[in-house]
Amino acid sequence: MTDSDSTICAAAPASLPKIGDEAPDFIARTTHGRLRLSDLRGHWVLLFSHPADFTPVCTSEFLAFATAFDQFQALDCALVGLSVDSLPAHLAWIEAIRAQFGVTIPFPIIEDPSMAIARAYGMLDLTAESSATVRTVHVIDPDGIIRAITWYPMSVGRSVAEMLRLVAALQKVSTEDVLTPEGWQPGHDTVLPAVQTQQDAAEAGPAWFMRTRPDARA
């Protein structure tokens, strides 16, 4: 591994990673030193990518991620950024953010100049020469399994508040036999899984298909 290369630690998957698949492991240089993704096992991980440094939409997202950093920490969720730009470019960008906005970026940013990680995660087409589509979020659970994937175009900023909500919802359904309804927030009612038999439906009553339950932690 050279100073400017990212290394995928396993054979390329036969198909692009999907929800429920193991997240491809890798070793890469970051603004916080060398990182191996599997070293974060035991914690939730939000791996979010952007196509280039010094872009306005991504700068706004980094400012929001920095502001929400403690909230992700409270969820035991590590933030890991990724860009195809080089480590020197990353360092120049975060220093410019600090100088212009007084905000220190507290999470690592991976360099991926060969686009090896971006390709392994299906962030861009295997034949792509541009990083324009590298605008994804992968939520990875403590066992290294991909639990959610979101995609956004370059022109529309992602919602950091929604990412916080998504991680909290995934943690809720991972620890309790419940589902989370539209717009669920911690402390709000959850919904119970669908009934499986005619008898269960009769016992559940007219609303058998949409049964709510108060959040046990509310």
C-alpha positions in Angstrom: 0.0 0.0 0.0 1.5 3.4 -1.0 0.8 6.6 0.8 -1.8 7.6 -1.7 -3.7 4.3 -2.2 -6.7 2.8 -0.4 -6.7 -0.9 0.0 -9.8 -3.1 0.0 -9.1 -5.9 2.5 -11.1 -8.7 0.7 -11.9 -9.9 -2.8 -14.3 -7.6 -4.7 -17.9 -8.7 -4.0 -19.7 -10.6 -6.8 -22.4 -7.8 -6.7 -22.6 -4.4 -5.3 -23.1 -4.3 -1.5 -26.8 -4.1 -0.4 -28.6 -3.6 2.8 -27.9 -6.7 4.9 -24.5 -7.4 3.4 -21.2 -7.1 5.2 -19.6 -3.7 4.6 -16.4 -4.1 2.5 -13.4 -3.7 4.7 -10.6 -1.4 3.7 -7.4 0.4 5.0 -7.0 4.0 4.0 -5.2 7.2 4.9 -7.4 9.8 6.6 -7.1 13.3 8.2 -6.8 11.4 11.5 -4.2 8.9 10.4 -4.5 5.4 8.9 -7.9 3.8 9.4 -9.1 0.2 8.9 -12.9 0.1 8.8 -13.1 -3.2 10.8 -11.3 -1.5 13.7 -14.6 0.3 14.3 -16.5 -3.0 14.9 -18.5 -2.8 18.1 -19.7 0.7 17.1 -22.2 2.1 14.6 -20.6 3.8 11.6 -22.0 6.5 9.3 -19.8 6.4 6.2 -20.7 9.3 4.0 -19.0 10.3 0.7 -18.7 13.4 -1.4 -17.4 14.0 -4.9 -14.8 16.7 -4.2 -13.4 19.0 -1.6 -14.2 22.7 -1.6 -17.7 22.1 -3.0 -20.4 24.4 -1.5 -23.1 21.7 -0.8 -20.6 19.4 0.9 -19.1 22.2 2.9 -22.5 23.0 4.3 -22.9 19.3 5.2 -19.5 19.2 7.0 -20.5 22.2 9.0 -23.7 20.5 10.1 -21.9 17.2 10.8 -19.4 19.0 13.0 -22.3 20.7 14.9 -24.1 17.4 15.4 -20.9 15.4 16.3 -21.7 15.1 20.0 -25.2 13.8 19.1 -23.7 11.0 17.0 -21.2 10.3 19.7 -24.1 9.9 22.2 -25.5 7.2 19.8 -22.1 5.5 19.8 -22.0 6.2 16.0 -18.6 7.1 14.4 -18.7 9.6 11.5 -16.3 8.8 8.6 -16.2 11.0 5.6 -14.8 9.9 2.2 -13.7 11.8 -0.9 -11.7 10.8 -4.0 -9.5 13.9 -3.4 -6.1 13.5 -1.8 -5.1 13.8 1.8 -3.4 17.2 1.2 -6.6 18.5 -0.4 -8.6 17.3 2.6 -6.3 19.0 5.0 -6.4 22.2 3.1 -10.2 22.1 3.0 -10.8 21.5 6.7 -8.3 24.2 7.5 -10.2 26.6 5.2 -13.4 25.6 7.0 -11.8 26.4 10.3 -10.4 29.7 9.1 -13.6 30.9 7.4 -16.2 29.5 9.7 -14.4 28.9 13.0 -15.5 25.2 12.9 -13.1 22.3 13.5 -14.0 19.1 11.7 -13.8 16.4 14.4 -14.1 13.2 12.3 -11.7 11.6 9.9 -12.0 12.1 6.1 -10.7 9.3 3.9 -8.7 9.9 0.7 -9.7 7.6 -2.1 -7.8 8.9 -5.2 -8.0 5.5 -7.0 -11.7 5.4 -6.2 -11.2 1.8 -4.9 -13.5 2.3 -1.9 -16.1 4.2 -3.9 -16.2 1.3 -6.4 -16.3 -1.4 -3.7 -19.3 0.3 -2.2 -21.1 0.9 -5.5 -20.9 4.6 -5.1 -20.1 4.9 -8.8 -20.2 2.8 -11.9 -17.3 0.4 -12.4 -16.3 2.3 -15.6 -16.9 5.8 -14.4 -14.1 8.3 -14.8 -15.8 11.0 -12.7 -16.7 11.0 -9.0 -19.9 13.1 -9.6 -22.1 10.3 -8.3 -20.2 9.7 -5.1 -22.9 11.1 -2.8 -24.0 8.2 -0.6 -24.4 7.4 3.0 -23.9 3.8 4.4 -25.0 3.1 7.9 -23.1 0.2 9.3 -24.0 -1.6 12.5 -21.6 -2.9 15.2 -21.3 -6.3 13.5 -20.1 -4.6 10.2 -23.5 -5.1 8.4 -24.9 -2.4 6.1 -28.3 -1.4 7.6 -29.2 1.5 5.4 -28.0 3.3 2.2 -29.1 6.7 0.9 -28.2 8.5 -2.3 -28.3 12.2 -3.2 -27.3 14.2 -6.2 -24.6 16.8 -6.1 -27.1 19.7 -6.2 -29.1 18.8 -3.1 -27.7 18.8 0.4 -28.3 15.9 2.7 -30.1 16.3 6.0 -27.9 15.6 9.0 -30.9 15.7 11.3 -32.4 12.9 9.2 -29.2 10.8 9.5 -29.4 11.2 13.2 -33.0 10.1 13.2 -32.1 7.1 10.9 -29.4 5.9 13.2 -31.6 6.2 16.2 -34.4 4.3 14.4 -32.1 1.5 13.3 -30.9 1.1 16.9 -34.4 1.0 18.2 -35.5 -1.8 15.8 -32.2 -3.7 16.5 -32.9 -3.9 20.2 -36.7 -4.2 20.4 -39.3 -6.2 18.5 -40.9 -3.1 17.0 -40.9 -1.1 13.8 -40.7 2.7 13.5 -43.4 4.6 11.6 -43.0 7.6 9.3 -41.0 10.4 10.9 -40.4 8.5 14.1 -38.3 10.2 16.7 -37.0 8.8 20.0 -39.7 8.9 22.6 -42.5 8.6 20.0 -44.8 5.6 19.6 -43.5 2.7 17.7 -45.5 0.1 15.8 -45.7 -3.6 16.2 -44.8 -6.1 13.5 -47.6 -7.4 11.3 -49.7 -10.2 12.7 -49.1 -13.6 11.1 -52.3 -15.6 11.5 -56.1 -15.0 11.2 -56.4 -15.7 15.0 -53.8 -13.0 15.8 -55.7 -10.5 13.6 -59.0 -11.3 15.3 -57.4 -10.9 18.7 -55.7 -7.6 17.7 -59.0 -6.0 16.7 -59.9 -3.7 13.8 -56.5 -2.0 13.7 -54.6 -5.3 13.5 -52.6 -3.9 10.5 -51.4 -0.8 12.4 -50.8 -1.4 16.1 -48.9 1.3 18.0 -47.0 0.9 21.2 -45.6 3.7 23.5 -41.8 4.0 23.4 -40.6 2.1 26.4 -37.8 4.7 26.9 -40.1 7.7 26.7 
